[in-house]
Amino acid sequence: MASEKYGVPPTGPAPGAPPPMAAGAPQGYVSPQQPQVQMGAMQPGYAGQQPGVSAQPGQIQWMPHPQAMPGCPPGLEYLTQIDQLLVHQQVELFEMLTDYETENRYQVKNSVGQQIYFAHEESGCCERQCCAGKRGFLMHVTDNMNQEVLRLNREFKFCGGCCWCANADCAAADIAVEAPVGNVIGYVRQSQSWWYPNFTIMNVAKETVLKLRGPFWFCQNVCCTDDIDFKIMDPELTTELGKVSKQWGGIFKEAYTKADNFAITFPMDLNVDMKACLLGAVFLVDFMYFEQPKNNNRH
């Protein structure tokens, strides 16, 4: 089990996390086999409100669960309907006050703000405190029924992260993407580069499907609030297909926390496995370039 591997005690639910499972379904979720739902009633925490009924302030709106699709890993049906994802890292108050590195948590939303997934990191305490963004982790991605639909596995590498040496397995930062858990559907791997942050998006056969290329130099602070774009390219680096953008989060958030906001755009008809891999690429980029202490980072 992953928790036995890292020896990390489970943490409680965070804001935006799906409610705990009870009797096979989260509180407020009613399966299609239960016809006794009263008309006009709104399911708590679910995005499908009835007409004329607005969500309560602070209530999480979830994207309605699409029907199962042949050939699509369970839980990834959401990705077939969208061409943009918003990834919002949650502010950890304890980490902000004490500088003690905690496990990261993220909300993944669609372009209209409906939550699709909740992602939470599982990692070793020593690696978090001593290795910062180089640490290994499991990223558990759950849907609105609290089912883990995606798992991202990054192994710790002592020499990992150096772009000059990324052609060597011992130095290249990478992530394996599993959907469902235990079934690898693709990989994100750092590519060798002299100046640019480069990543390769590969299918399960480790064939290159996409490239992700970052800027030669980037800065983000009160005097430079532009988005930092990593371009999604075809394997030949001739056509831009989308981008991963690190967005400006505001003066306070950028100065005092490590909570980052990202946006991903990609073609609507892109293979769903590759969309999932691009989501994994966001987490790898975040850890490698934006997870460093605020007084010693690159942005």
C-alpha positions in Angstrom: 0.0 0.0 0.0 1.2 3.5 -0.7 0.6 4.7 2.9 2.8 1.9 4.2 5.5 2.8 1.7 5.8 6.4 2.9 4.7 5.9 6.5 2.6 9.0 6.4 -0.5 9.1 8.6 -3.7 10.0 6.7 -4.8 13.6 6.9 -8.3 14.9 7.3 -10.4 16.3 4.4 -9.5 19.7 3.1 -11.8 22.4 1.8 -12.9 21.3 -1.7 -12.3 17.6 -1.0 -15.2 15.2 -1.7 -17.1 14.1 1.5 -16.0 10.8 3.0 -17.6 7.7 1.5 -20.5 6.2 3.4 -22.4 3.1 2.3 -20.8 3.3 -1.1 -21.6 6.9 -1.9 -20.8 10.4 -0.6 -23.3 12.4 1.4 -25.6 14.2 -0.9 -25.0 12.0 -3.9 -28.0 10.1 -5.2 -27.4 7.3 -7.8 -29.6 7.0 -10.9 -31.2 3.9 -9.4 -32.9 5.9 -6.6 -35.9 7.6 -8.2 -37.3 8.9 -4.9 -35.4 12.2 -5.2 -37.9 15.1 -4.7 -38.2 17.4 -7.6 -36.8 20.8 -6.9 -34.3 19.6 -4.3 -30.7 20.4 -4.8 -28.1 17.8 -4.0 -25.5 19.2 -1.6 -22.1 19.7 -3.1 -23.2 18.7 -6.6 -23.1 20.9 -9.6 -26.4 20.1 -11.1 -28.7 22.6 -9.4 -32.4 22.8 -10.3 -33.5 25.8 -12.4 -34.0 28.9 -10.3 -32.0 27.6 -7.3 -28.6 29.2 -6.8 -25.7 27.7 -4.9 -25.1 28.8 -1.3 -22.1 31.1 -0.7 -18.9 29.0 -0.3 -20.6 25.8 -1.6 -18.5 23.6 -3.8 -20.1 23.1 -7.3 -19.1 19.9 -8.9 -19.3 19.2 -12.6 -22.1 16.7 -13.3 -20.8 13.2 -13.7 -21.0 12.1 -17.4 -22.0 8.7 -18.6 -19.5 5.9 -18.9 -17.8 5.7 -22.2 -16.3 2.6 -23.9 -12.6 2.6 -23.9 -12.3 5.5 -21.4 -10.8 4.8 -18.0 -13.5 5.2 -15.3 -13.6 8.7 -13.9 -11.9 10.3 -16.9 -15.1 10.8 -18.8 -15.1 14.4 -17.6 -12.0 15.1 -19.7 -13.7 14.1 -22.9 -16.1 17.2 -22.6 -13.5 19.9 -21.9 -10.6 21.7 -23.5 -9.4 23.6 -20.4 -8.5 22.7 -16.8 -7.9 25.1 -13.9 -5.7 23.8 -11.1 -5.7 25.7 -7.8 -3.3 24.7 -5.1 -4.8 25.3 -1.6 -3.2 27.6 0.9 -1.9 25.7 3.9 -2.1 28.0 6.9 0.2 25.9 9.1 2.9 25.8 6.4 2.6 29.6 5.9 3.0 30.3 9.6 5.7 27.7 10.5 7.6 27.1 7.2 7.0 23.4 7.8 6.4 21.7 4.5 3.0 20.0 4.3 1.5 17.8 1.7 0.1 19.7 -1.3 -3.6 19.7 -2.1 -5.3 21.0 -5.3 -8.7 21.6 -6.7 -9.1 20.8 -10.4 -11.9 22.7 -12.1 -13.4 23.3 -15.6 -13.5 26.7 -17.3 -16.7 27.7 -15.6 -15.4 26.9 -12.1 -17.2 23.6 -11.5 -14.9 21.2 -9.6 -13.9 18.1 -11.4 -11.3 16.5 -9.2 -9.5 16.9 -5.9 -5.8 16.0 -5.8 -3.8 15.4 -2.6 -0.2 14.5 -2.2 1.2 11.6 -0.2 4.9 11.8 0.6 7.5 11.2 3.2 8.0 13.8 5.9 11.8 13.8 5.6 11.7 14.2 1.9 9.3 17.1 2.2 11.5 19.0 4.6 14.9 18.2 3.1 14.2 17.8 -0.6 11.5 20.4 -1.4 10.5 20.2 -5.0 12.7 17.2 -5.7 10.8 14.9 -3.4 9.0 11.8 -4.5 5.3 11.5 -4.1 2.0 9.8 -5.0 -0.7 12.2 -6.1 -4.1 10.8 -5.5 -6.8 12.3 -7.8 -10.4 11.7 -6.7 -13.7 12.6 -8.3 -16.9 13.9 -6.8 -17.8 10.4 -5.5 -14.5 10.3 -3.7 -13.3 7.5 -6.0 -9.6 7.6 -6.9 -9.6 7.8 -10.7 -6.0 8.9 -11.3 -2.7 8.3 -9.5 0.5 10.0 -10.3 3.8 8.4 -9.1 7.0 10.3 -8.9 10.1 8.6 -7.6 12.7 10.5 -5.7 16.0 10.9 -7.6 19.0 12.4 -5.8 20.4 13.9 -9.0 17.0 14.6 -10.5 16.0 17.9 -12.1 19.1 18.9 -13.9 18.1 19.7 -17.5 21.6 19.2 -18.8 21.7 15.6 -17.6 18.1 14.7 -18.2 19.0 12.1 -20.9 20.1 9.9 -18.0 17.4 8.0 -16.1 19.0 8.8 -12.8 18.7 12.6 -13.5 15.5 13.0 -15.4 12.4 14.0 -13.4 9.4 12.0 -14.4 5.9 10.9 -13.5 4.0 7.7 -14.3 0.2 8.2 -14.8 -2.2 5.5 -13.8 -5.9 5.2 -14.6 -7.4 3.3 -13.1 -5.0 2.8 -10.2 -2.4 0.1 -11.2 -2.9 0.6 -14.9 -0.2 2.9 -16.5 -1.6 5.0 -19.3 1.3 7.3 -19.9 4.4 9.1 -18.7 5.7 12.7 -18.3 9.5 12.9 -18.5 12.0 15.7 -18.4 14.0 16.0 -21.6 17.6 17.1 -22.0 18.0 20.8 -22.7 20.7 23.4 -22.4 18.4 26.3 -21.6 14.7 25.6 -21.9 12.6 23.5 -19.5 11.5 20.6 -21.7 9.2 17.7 -21.1 8.1 14.7 -23.2 4.5 13.4 -22.9 4.5 9.7 -23.8 1.9 6.9 -24.1 2.0 3.6 -22.3 4.4 2.3 -25.0 6.7 5.2 -24.2 6.2 6.7 -27.6 6.4 10.5 -27.8 2.9 12.1 -28.3 3.5 15.6 -27.2 6.2 18.0 -26.1 6.0 20.6 -23.3 8.4 23.5 -23.7 8.9 26.3 -21.1 10.4 29.7 -21.5 14.1 30.4 -21.6 13.8 32.7 -18.6 10.8 33.5 -16.4 9.9 35.8 -13.5 6.7 36.4 -11.7 6.4 39.1 -8.9 4.7 42.4 -8.2 6.6 44.0 -11.0 6.0 41.1 -13.5 2.6 39.6 -13.3 2.3 38.0 -16.7 1.5 34.3 -17.0 4.4 31.9 -17.4 3.5 29.7 -20.3 4.8 26.2 -21.1 3.8 25.5 -24.7 2.2 22.2 -25.6 3.8 21.2 -29.0 3.6 18.3 -31.4 6.6 15.9 -31.3 8.5 17.8 -34.0 8.0 21.2 -32.1 6.4 22.7 -35.2 2.8 23.3 -34.1 1.5 24.7 -30.8 -1.5 22.7 -29.6 -2.1 24.4 -26.2 -0.3 25.5 -23.2 0.2 25.1 -19.4 0.1 28.6 -17.8 1.4 29.4 -14.3 -1.0 32.3 -13.4 -0.4 35.3 -11.1 -2.1 34.6 -7.8 -1.9 38.1 -6.2 0.6 39.9 -4.1 -0.1 38.2 -0.8 -0.4 34.7 -2.2 2.7 34.9 -4.2 4.8 36.6 -1.5 3.8 34.5 1.5 2.6 31.1 0.3 3.6 28.5 -2.2 0.0 27.9 -3.4 0.0 28.3 -7.2 -2.7 28.6 -9.9 -2.4 26.9 -13.3 -4.5 26.7 -16.4 -4.2 24.0 -19.1 -5.6 24.3 -22.6 -5.6 21.5 -25.1 -7.5 20.4 -28.2 -11.0 19.1 -27.4 -10.4 15.9 -29.4 -7.1 15.1 -27.8 -6.9 11.5 -26.5 -8.2 11.4 -23.0 -5.1 9.5 -21.7 -2.9 12.4 -22.9 -5.2 14.9 -21.2 -4.7 13.1 -18.0 -0.9 13.1 -18.6 -1.0 16.8 -19.2 -2.6 17.2 -15.8 0.2 15.1 -14.4 2.7 17.5 -16.1 1.2 20.4 -14.2 2.1 18.8 -10.9 5.6 18.0 -12.1 6.2 21.6 -13.3 4.8 22.9 -10.1 7.1 20.9 -7.9 10.2 21.4 -10.1 9.9 25.2 -10.6 7.5 26.7 -8.1 7.7 24.6 -4.9 11.0 26.2 -3.7 11.0 28.4 -0.6 9.8 31.9 -1.4 13.2 33.4 -0.5 15.0 31.0 -2.8 13.0 30.3 -6.0 13.0 31.2 -9.6 9.9 33.3 -9.8 
